[in-house]
Amino acid sequence: MKASTVDPREHVNEEPRNDFSDTFMGFNVMFGFMAVVFFGMVIIKFIIS
């Protein structure tokens, strides 16, 4: 019987990404979107009143 074992420390399926930059970019994009929504609502409030 031929058994083939793979060392789990090789991380074959791990993507070569930078987790910190992904998190930082996601935070900045969400912050920008929320800032646009906030200022849009403020402008709409001033137009209505």
C-alpha positions in Angstrom: 0.0 0.0 0.0 1.4 3.4 -1.0 0.5 6.2 1.4 1.1 9.9 0.5 1.2 12.4 3.3 1.5 16.1 3.0 3.1 18.4 5.5 0.3 20.7 6.8 2.9 23.4 7.4 3.3 24.0 3.7 0.1 26.1 3.4 -0.5 25.2 -0.2 -4.0 26.7 -0.3 -3.0 30.0 1.4 -3.4 33.0 -0.8 -0.4 35.4 -1.0 -2.3 38.5 0.3 -1.5 41.2 2.8 -4.2 41.0 5.5 -3.4 44.3 7.0 -3.7 46.2 3.7 -7.0 44.4 2.9 -8.4 45.4 6.3 -7.1 49.0 6.1 -8.5 49.4 2.5 -11.9 47.9 3.6 -12.0 50.3 6.5 -11.2 53.3 4.4 -13.7 52.4 1.7 -16.5 51.9 4.3 -15.6 55.1 6.1 -15.7 57.0 2.8 -19.1 55.6 1.9 -20.5 56.4 5.3 -19.1 60.0 5.0 -20.8 60.4 1.6 -24.1 59.1 3.1 -23.8 61.4 6.1 -23.1 64.6 4.1 -25.8 63.7 1.6 -28.3 63.4 4.4 -27.2 66.7 5.9 -27.6 68.4 2.5 -31.1 66.8 2.1 -32.1 68.0 5.6 -31.1 71.6 4.8 -32.9 71.5 1.4 -36.1 70.2 3.1 -36.1 72.7 6.0 
